[in-house]
Structure formats: structure tokens, C-alpha cells
Amino acid sequence: MGIIIRQSLKASLANLIGAVLGAFNILWLFPQFLTKAEIGIIALLEGLAISSMTLGSLGVFNMTDRFFPRFKTDDRQHHGYLFFLCTYLGVGFGLTIAILLIFKDLWLSFYLQKAPEIAYFFYYLLPFVFVMMYQALFEAYARVHLRIALPNLIREVGIKLLIALSVLLYAAHLIGFEQLVAWRVASYGVAMGLMFFYLRRLKVWHFEPNFEFLNGQLLREMMWFGLFIVVSGIGNLLIIKLDVLMIPAFLGKEALGVYTLAFFIGTVIEIPRRAIAQISIPLISQAWADNDLPKIQSIYTQSALNQLIIGLFLFLGIWSNIDELFAFIPNGKQYTEGKYVIFFIGLTRLVDMATGVNNEILLQSKYYLFNLYTVILLGLTSLLTNWLLIPAMGITGAALATLIAFFLYNLARFWFLWYRFNLQPFGGKNLIISLLALVCYGLVLVLPLSGYLLVNVIIKSLAITLSFGGLIYYFKFSPELNAVIHNLLLRLGLRKVRN
């Protein structure tokens, strides 16, 4: 678990900087210089690109993690694995473009009434999908070599800096809205190029094919796994991205602009979960290859505990200051409709974090097909709940539908891992920590506040940090987090070195 903590901390730092930049972009820059409709158009285009990438990748990103131990060699050429992955993804990209072009008029018809502008930007979608695909593949290939910090920095910081620059240029009337969209596509292209040079610098860019190693049996196994990922990817999109795709069709692009801002705030708490999951994947894959269930149990338990603590801390911080947050956002009154979107999306991410790396464990096991059944079932549940709740409750209904789908999804994965492998991540600590969070939130509610927004934020944030954070540290619920806090206190000169 030590390497997970070290790599996760480095990646989390990049993610934290990226979150700050993302917050600046979405919570200040966008509402200051872009209209709700413009934000909605960009969010819809990016959502369509991500959806197309997920399906068109043919499962290559998960395949990279799962099969790397089979290809791994000491000379780092890995039996031509990188050549196969790039070629395989190229086939997927070609199929994606063909499908987008053939069914262009059909799927654009869903947006003709509420968001007709998306048709004008259709051809930006094609290069957008390409650069997203290969940037994600190069990042996955770096991940199997246990390198996630710099890739995270490129994705979370580099891209967001370029996006911020484009909005500032737009605000200064140096570029138009169409160039702003083109800049968004180019930003991912720059990230793809940087990842290419990073792999070369790591000396893992070996692009020579090895057709002898890739025999028929291994290739069939990989193809079946890829097919599974594609089918489950459809379900995942119904769970994760359906709200973004359905809101503009039902409510219009302005509603999606509000939802995009609120959704971002709600997802901030999952930043540490991404880093822990990234670095856990190759270790879990190797543990399954070695049939090392105790190691998997250790990763499962500690990930659930640490993610619960961090998730609760961030959720408390956000929800306690929610009204002040809207007051700081430029034109914030236009976005207050998204308040309970933040609440439900925050709870969604908290549920996902509290159940640990269950998805990563299941996907790397021989029972990964179970994930397919749950994804399809819950994807259909997401479709139904979004279809019913968006017209009835607006964007809050979309957020509630996401919470319902994620809760059922995690419950199914938890049950299967417990039933099949006797693996489960919870203990008494998890319950105690959750109760402590409720008590600390109650403390915040009765605090005397001033008439100044910034002072109120400082008071509430300090109360949460000192009460919840202090209790977690004092009772040593997590040795890993305690070690991190202890080192931080040492650097700040607030604690002496132990003899």
C-alpha cells in the first residue's frame, strides 16, 4: 500500500492544482465571460466526444491494465504491446467516425428544438474524439508502468490552463466562439503530444510488433474482454453521461450550463479517489495474477477507509459553505437552481468513494463479466429515472437519478465481491467516522457567523478542519493519513521529530 500512497499523493497534488484551476474556470471564468447557453454547448460537445471515445475505444484502456502482466518483459519492449494497443485503437476510431457520419442526422434530431447549435459544431467532434482517445491510451500505458503523477499534471493542469487562456482571449475579443471551441479540441491534442514525448522519455515507447507472441488464444481472450468493455461501456454511459446528453434535449442548453457548473462542484470530492484508483489498478491486476487475496483485501479495506475520510471532509466543506459559494460566483443568482444538484452529486461521489476500489477489483478478476450484467441493468435504470425525473424535477432530477444509479451499482459490486471472494471493505471505523461527520456538521450549523461572506467561510472551514480532521488524527483511524498529516506538521514546524 506504500507505493499507492506515495504515487497517489503526487497525483493528488496535480489533481488538487487541477481542481483549483477547474474551479477558477468553471466557477468564475466561465460565468463571468460566457453565457449559460455557451457553457451548455461546450459541455454537450465534450459530453458527446467522451461518449464516442468510450464506445469507440473498444475497451482498450481497460485492456491495457488487465493484460499488461501477460506481455510484460524486462527489456520494456513487452512483446509489441504498445503497437497492438495503438493499432487496435485506430480500428476503433475508424468505426466510430463511420457510425457518427452514418447516423449524423438521427442523433442531431434530438437537439434540433432545444440546442440546434450543436449541428454547426459536428465536424469538430471528429478530431476531438481522436485526440481524446490517444491521450487516454498513452496515459493508461504510463499507468501500467506506475507513472501517474506527470500524466495527471498534463491532463488536470495543462489542459485547464489552455482552456483558461482561450476564455481570456475570447473575453478580449481576440477570438470568436468557434475558435474557442477549436481551442478546446487543440488543448487535448497538446496533451496527447506531451504524453507521447513522456513515454519516449521513460524509454517505454517501443513500437515494434511481435506477432509470434500474440497467438490466437490470447487474441481471442483480449477481443472478448474488449467486447465486454464496449457493452458495459454503453451501460456506464447511461449511468454517467446520460444526464448531460438528455438535459439539453428536455430543458435546453441554458439548463445544461447551470448543471455543468453545479456538477463540477459536486464532483470535487472524488479527486483523491481517481488517484488511488489509478495507482491501484496495476497492483490489483498483479495480485489477481498471483492469486494474492490478502493483498487485494488490504487494498480494498484501506482504500474504502481513506476515501471515506477524505470524501466526508470535502463534502462537509462544500455543503457547509454552499450559500457563500454561490455568492462568490459571478452572476451566481443565475446558477442557484443547481444547489441541490451539488448535494446529490456530492452524495453520489461519496457513495462511490466509501465503497473503495470495488470496480477496479472486479474488473481485474476472472468474474469481470458480472460487471456487464450490473452495468446494463443499472444503465437501463438510469435511463428510466432520468426520463422520469428530468421533466418532473429539472436538473435536480438528473442529479437524483445519478445518485440512485450509483448507489445500486456499488451495492451490486459490494455484494458480489463479498459473496464470491469474501471480500468486503467495511468495519467499525467506517461507521464511527460517518457519525463523527454528522456531529461535526451539526456543530457548524450552530456556529455564530459574521456579516462577511469570506469570514463565514473561514469560520466554517476551520471548524470542520479542527473538529473532523482533528478527531481523525487524534484517534488514528488511518495510519496512512496520519503519517501524511504528521509529515505536514513536521514541515510546518508544528510537531517535533519522534526519537
C-alpha positions in Angstrom: 0.0 0.0 0.0 3.0 2.3 0.5 3.6 2.8 -3.3 -0.1 3.5 -3.7 0.0 6.3 -1.0 3.2 7.8 -2.5 2.1 7.8 -6.1 -1.4 8.8 -5.1 -0.2 11.8 -3.1 1.8 13.1 -6.1 -1.1 12.5 -8.4 -3.5 14.1 -5.9 -1.3 17.2 -5.7 -1.6 17.5 -9.5 -5.3 16.8 -9.2 -5.7 19.4 -6.5 -4.0 22.1 -8.6 -6.2 21.0 -11.5 -9.2 21.2 -9.2 -8.3 24.8 -8.3 -7.8 25.7 -11.9 -11.0 23.9 -12.8 -12.9 25.7 -10.1 -11.4 29.0 -11.3 -12.5 28.2 -14.9 -16.0 26.9 -14.2 -17.0 28.9 -11.1 -15.5 32.3 -12.1 -14.1 32.5 -15.7 -17.0 30.8 -17.5 -19.9 32.5 -15.7 -18.0 35.8 -16.0 -17.4 35.8 -19.8 -19.6 33.1 -21.2 -23.4 32.8 -21.3 -25.2 29.8 -19.8 -26.0 28.7 -23.4 -22.3 28.9 -24.5 -21.3 26.8 -21.5 -24.0 24.3 -22.3 -22.9 24.0 -25.9 -19.3 23.3 -24.9 -20.4 20.8 -22.2 -22.6 19.0 -24.7 -19.9 18.8 -27.4 -17.4 17.5 -24.8 -20.0 15.0 -23.5 -20.6 13.7 -27.0 -16.9 13.4 -27.5 -16.3 11.5 -24.3 -19.3 9.2 -25.1 -18.0 8.5 -28.6 -14.5 7.9 -27.2 -15.7 5.5 -24.5 -17.6 3.3 -27.0 -15.2 3.6 -29.9 -12.1 2.7 -27.9 -13.3 -1.0 -27.9 -12.2 -1.4 -24.3 -8.5 -0.6 -25.0 -8.0 1.4 -21.8 -9.1 -1.4 -19.5 -7.4 -3.9 -21.7 -4.1 -2.1 -21.2 -4.3 -2.7 -17.5 -5.6 -6.2 -17.5 -3.3 -7.8 -20.0 -0.1 -5.9 -19.3 1.2 -8.6 -16.8 1.0 -11.2 -19.6 3.0 -9.0 -22.0 5.5 -7.6 -19.5 9.2 -8.2 -20.2 12.4 -6.9 -18.5 13.6 -5.2 -21.7 10.5 -3.0 -21.6 9.5 -3.9 -25.2 6.7 -6.0 -23.8 6.2 -8.2 -26.8 5.0 -5.3 -29.0 2.1 -4.5 -26.7 2.1 -0.7 -27.4 2.0 -1.4 -31.2 -1.0 -3.7 -30.7 -2.8 -1.2 -28.5 -2.3 1.8 -30.9 -3.4 -0.3 -33.9 -6.4 -1.7 -32.1 -7.5 1.8 -31.1 -7.1 3.0 -34.7 -9.6 0.4 -35.8 -12.0 1.6 -33.1 -11.6 5.2 -34.1 -12.3 4.4 -37.7 -15.5 2.6 -36.7 -16.5 5.5 -34.5 -16.2 8.0 -37.3 -18.2 5.8 -39.7 -21.0 5.5 -37.2 -21.0 9.2 -36.4 -21.3 10.1 -40.1 -23.9 7.4 -41.0 -26.2 8.3 -38.1 -25.4 12.0 -38.0 -28.9 13.2 -38.9 -30.6 10.8 -36.5 -28.8 11.8 -33.3 -28.7 15.5 -34.2 -32.5 15.4 -34.5 -32.8 15.1 -30.7 -31.3 18.5 -30.2 -32.9 20.5 -33.1 -35.6 22.0 -30.9 -33.6 22.9 -27.7 -30.0 23.1 -28.8 -29.8 23.3 -32.6 -26.3 25.0 -32.5 -24.7 21.6 -31.8 -25.2 20.7 -35.5 -22.9 23.6 -36.5 -20.0 22.1 -34.5 -20.5 18.5 -35.6 -17.2 18.3 -37.5 -15.2 19.5 -34.5 -16.4 16.2 -32.8 -14.2 14.0 -35.1 -10.8 15.3 -34.2 -12.0 15.8 -30.6 -12.6 12.1 -30.3 -9.2 11.2 -31.9 -7.1 13.3 -29.5 -9.1 12.2 -26.5 -8.7 8.5 -27.5 -4.9 8.6 -27.9 -4.3 10.9 -24.9 -6.2 8.4 -22.7 -4.3 5.4 -24.2 -0.9 7.0 -23.6 -1.9 7.8 -20.1 -3.1 4.2 -19.5 0.2 2.9 -20.8 2.1 5.2 -18.4 -0.1 4.0 -15.6 0.8 0.3 -16.0 4.4 1.5 -15.5 3.3 3.0 -12.2 3.6 6.6 -13.5 0.5 8.7 -12.9 1.8 11.9 -11.4 3.0 13.7 -14.6 0.1 12.3 -16.8 -2.3 13.7 -14.2 -0.4 17.1 -14.3 -0.8 17.2 -18.1 -4.5 16.3 -18.0 -5.6 18.2 -14.9 -3.4 21.2 -15.1 -2.1 21.6 -18.6 -5.4 21.3 -20.4 -7.2 23.5 -17.9 -4.5 26.2 -18.3 -5.0 26.2 -22.1 -8.8 26.3 -21.6 -8.5 29.3 -19.3 -6.2 31.1 -21.8 -8.8 30.5 -24.6 -11.6 32.1 -22.5 -9.5 35.1 -21.7 -8.7 35.5 -25.4 -12.4 35.2 -26.1 -13.2 37.8 -23.4 -10.7 40.2 -25.0 -12.4 39.7 -28.4 -9.2 38.2 -29.9 -11.0 35.0 -30.9 -14.7 34.2 -31.6 -16.8 31.4 -30.1 -16.0 29.0 -32.9 -12.3 29.5 -32.3 -12.9 28.9 -28.6 -14.4 25.5 -29.4 -11.5 24.7 -31.7 -9.0 25.7 -28.9 -10.7 23.2 -26.6 -10.1 20.4 -29.1 -6.4 21.6 -29.7 -5.8 21.6 -25.9 -6.4 17.8 -25.8 -4.2 17.5 -28.9 -1.3 19.2 -27.0 -1.9 16.8 -24.0 -1.7 13.8 -26.4 1.6 15.1 -27.8 3.1 15.7 -24.4 2.2 12.1 -23.3 3.9 10.8 -26.5 7.1 12.5 -25.5 6.8 11.5 -21.9 6.6 7.8 -22.9 9.7 8.2 -25.0 11.5 9.8 -22.1 10.5 6.9 -19.9 12.1 4.6 -22.5 8.9 2.6 -22.8 7.9 3.7 -26.3 8.7 0.5 -28.2 6.6 0.4 -31.4 7.8 -2.9 -32.9 5.1 -5.6 -33.5 5.5 -9.1 -32.2 3.0 -11.3 -34.0 4.6 -14.5 -32.7 3.7 -13.7 -29.0 0.1 -12.6 -29.8 -1.2 -16.0 -30.6 -4.8 -16.9 -31.5 -5.9 -17.9 -28.0 -4.5 -14.7 -26.3 -6.0 -12.5 -29.1 -9.4 -14.1 -28.7 -9.3 -13.6 -25.0 -8.4 -9.9 -25.5 -11.2 -9.5 -28.1 -13.8 -11.0 -25.8 -12.6 -8.7 -22.9 -12.8 -5.7 -25.3 -16.3 -6.6 -26.3 -17.3 -6.9 -22.7 -15.9 -3.4 -22.0 -17.7 -2.0 -25.0 -21.1 -3.4 -23.9 -20.5 -2.4 -20.3 -19.4 1.0 -21.6 -22.8 1.5 -23.0 -24.3 0.9 -19.6 -21.7 3.2 -17.9 -22.6 6.0 -20.3 -26.2 5.5 -19.4 -25.3 5.9 -15.8 -22.6 8.6 -16.0 -23.2 10.7 -19.1 -26.9 10.3 -19.8 -27.8 13.4 -17.8 -25.5 15.6 -19.9 -26.9 14.2 -23.1 -30.6 14.4 -22.0 -30.8 17.7 -20.2 -30.3 19.9 -23.4 -32.9 17.7 -25.2 -35.5 18.2 -22.5 -34.6 21.5 -20.9 -32.3 23.3 -23.3 -28.6 24.4 -23.5 -29.0 27.0 -20.7 -30.1 24.4 -18.2 -27.1 22.3 -19.1 -24.9 25.3 -18.5 -26.3 25.6 -14.9 -26.0 21.8 -14.4 -22.3 21.8 -15.7 -21.3 24.3 -13.1 -23.1 22.6 -10.2 -22.0 19.1 -11.3 -18.4 20.2 -11.2 -18.7 21.4 -7.6 -20.3 18.1 -6.6 -17.5 16.0 -8.2 -14.6 17.9 -6.5 -14.7 15.4 -3.6 -13.8 12.4 -5.9 -10.3 13.9 -6.8 -8.4 11.6 -4.4 -10.4 8.6 -5.5 -9.2 9.0 -9.1 -5.5 8.9 -8.0 -6.0 6.0 -5.6 -7.8 4.0 -8.3 -5.2 4.8 -11.0 -2.3 3.5 -9.0 -4.2 0.6 -7.5 -5.1 -0.9 -10.9 -1.8 -2.4 -11.8 -1.2 -3.7 -8.3 -4.6 -5.3 -8.2 -4.0 -6.9 -11.6 -0.7 -8.3 -10.4 -2.3 -9.6 -7.1 -5.0 -11.4 -9.1 -2.3 -12.9 -11.3 -0.6 -14.2 -8.1 -3.9 -15.2 -6.5 -3.0 -13.0 -3.6 -6.4 -12.4 -1.9 -5.0 -11.0 1.3 -3.3 -8.2 -0.6 -6.5 -7.4 -2.5 -8.4 -7.4 0.8 -5.8 -5.0 2.2 -6.1 -2.6 -0.7 -9.9 -2.8 -0.6 -10.2 -2.1 3.1 -7.7 0.8 3.2 -8.9 2.4 0.0 -12.5 2.4 1.4 -11.4 3.9 4.8 -9.1 6.5 3.4 -11.5 7.6 0.7 -14.4 7.8 3.1 -12.4 10.1 5.4 -11.3 12.4 2.6 -14.7 12.3 0.9 -16.6 13.2 4.1 -14.1 16.0 4.8 -14.5 17.6 1.4 -18.3 17.1 1.3 -18.7 18.8 4.7 -16.5 21.7 3.5 -18.5 22.2 0.3 -22.0 21.8 1.7 -21.4 23.9 4.8 -20.3 26.8 2.6 -22.8 26.3 -0.3 -24.6 29.6 0.0 -21.4 31.6 0.3 -20.1 29.7 -2.7 -22.9 30.9 -4.9 -22.4 34.4 -3.6 -18.8 34.4 -4.8 -19.7 33.1 -8.3 -20.1 35.9 -11.0 -23.8 36.1 -11.8 -24.3 33.5 -9.1 -28.0 34.1 -8.8 -28.4 32.6 -12.3 -26.9 29.3 -11.1 -28.6 28.8 -7.7 -31.0 26.4 -9.3 -28.1 24.0 -9.2 -27.8 24.0 -5.4 -29.3 20.5 -4.8 -27.6 19.2 -7.9 -24.4 19.8 -5.9 -25.9 18.0 -2.9 -27.0 14.9 -4.8 -23.9 14.7 -7.0 -21.7 15.1 -3.9 -23.5 12.2 -2.2 -23.1 10.2 -5.4 -19.3 10.6 -5.3 -19.2 10.0 -1.5 -21.0 6.6 -2.0 -18.5 5.7 -4.8 -15.6 6.6 -2.5 -16.9 4.9 0.6 -17.1 1.5 -1.2 -13.4 1.6 -2.1 -11.8 0.3 -5.3 -14.5 -2.3 -5.8 -14.8 -1.6 -9.5 -11.1 -2.0 -10.1 -11.0 -5.3 -8.2 -13.9 -6.7 -10.1 -12.7 -5.7 -13.5 -9.3 -7.3 -13.0 -10.8 -10.6 -11.7 -11.9 -13.6 -13.8 -15.5 -12.7 -12.9 -15.4 -9.3 -14.7 -18.5 -10.4 -16.7 -20.6 -9.8 -13.6 -19.9 -6.1 -14.1 -21.5 -6.3 -17.5 -24.8 -7.6 -16.1 -25.0 -4.9 -13.4 -24.0 -2.1 -15.8 -26.6 -3.0 -18.3 -29.4 -3.3 -15.7 -28.4 -0.1 -13.9 -27.9 1.7 -17.2 -31.5 1.0 -18.1 -32.4 2.1 -14.6 -30.6 5.3 -15.2 -32.4 5.8 -18.5 -35.7 5.3 -16.8 -35.0 7.6 -13.8 -33.6 10.3 -16.0 -36.6 10.1 -18.3 -39.0 10.4 -15.4 -37.1 12.8 -13.1 -35.7 15.4 -15.5 -39.2 16.5 -16.8 -40.6 16.4 -13.2 -37.7 17.9 -11.2 -35.5 19.6 -13.8 -31.7 19.4 -13.3 -32.2 18.3 -9.7 -34.0 15.2 -11.0 -31.0 14.4 -13.2 -28.7 14.6 -10.2 -31.0 12.4 -8.1 -31.2 9.8 -10.9 -27.4 9.7 -10.9 -27.3 9.1 -7.2 -29.9 6.2 -7.4 -27.9 4.6 -10.2 -24.6 4.8 -8.5 -26.0 3.6 -5.2 -27.5 0.5 -6.8 -24.3 -0.1 -8.9 -22.0 0.0 -5.9 -24.4 -2.2 -3.8 -24.3 -4.8 -6.5 -20.5 -4.8 -6.8 -20.2 -4.9 -3.0 -22.5 -7.9 -2.7 -20.7 -9.9 -5.4 -17.2 -9.4 -4.0 -18.5 -10.4 -0.6 -20.4 -13.4 -1.8 -17.8 -14.7 -4.3 -14.5 -13.9 -2.6 -15.5 -13.0 1.0 -14.0 -9.5 0.3 -15.7 -6.6 2.0 -14.1 -3.2 2.9 -16.2 -2.1 6.0 -15.5 -2.2 9.7 -16.5 -0.4 12.8 -14.2 2.5 11.9 -16.2 3.4 8.9 -19.5 3.8 10.9 -17.8 5.8 13.6 -16.2 8.2 11.1 -19.6 8.7 9.4 -21.2 9.5 12.7 -18.4 11.9 13.6 -19.0 13.7 10.3 -22.7 14.2 11.2 -21.8 15.6 14.6 -19.2 18.0 13.1 -21.8 19.2 10.6 -24.3 19.8 13.5 -21.5 21.9 15.1 -21.2 24.1 12.0 -24.9 24.7 11.9 -24.9 26.3 15.4 -21.8 28.4 14.9 -22.2 32.2 15.3 -21.4 33.9 12.0 -20.5 37.4 10.9 -22.0 39.6 8.2 -19.0 38.9 5.9 -19.0 36.1 3.4 -15.3 35.4 3.4 -15.1 35.4 7.3 -18.0 33.0 7.4 -16.2 30.6 5.0 -13.1 30.8 7.1 -15.0 30.1 10.3 -16.9 27.1 8.9 -13.9 25.6 7.2 -11.7 25.9 10.3 -14.4 24.4 12.4 -14.6 21.4 10.1 -10.9 21.0 9.9 -10.3 21.2 13.6 -13.2 19.1 14.7 -13.4 16.4 12.0 -9.8 16.4 10.9 -8.6 16.7 14.4 -10.6 13.8 15.7 -9.5 11.6 12.7 -5.8 12.4 13.5 -6.2 12.1 17.3 -7.9 8.6 17.2 -5.5 7.4 14.5 -8.3 5.9 12.3 -6.0 5.8 9.3 -2.3 5.1 9.8 -1.6 6.3 6.1 -3.4 9.6 6.5 -1.9 10.1 10.0 1.6 9.7 8.5 0.8 12.3 5.8 -0.6 14.7 8.4 2.4 14.1 10.7 4.9 14.9 7.9 3.0 18.0 7.0 3.1 19.2 10.7 6.8 18.5 10.8 7.4 20.6 7.7 5.3 23.4 9.2 7.3 23.2 12.4 4.2 22.3 14.4 5.4 19.0 15.6 8.8 17.6 16.7 10.6 14.7 15.2 9.9 11.5 17.1 13.0 9.8 18.6 
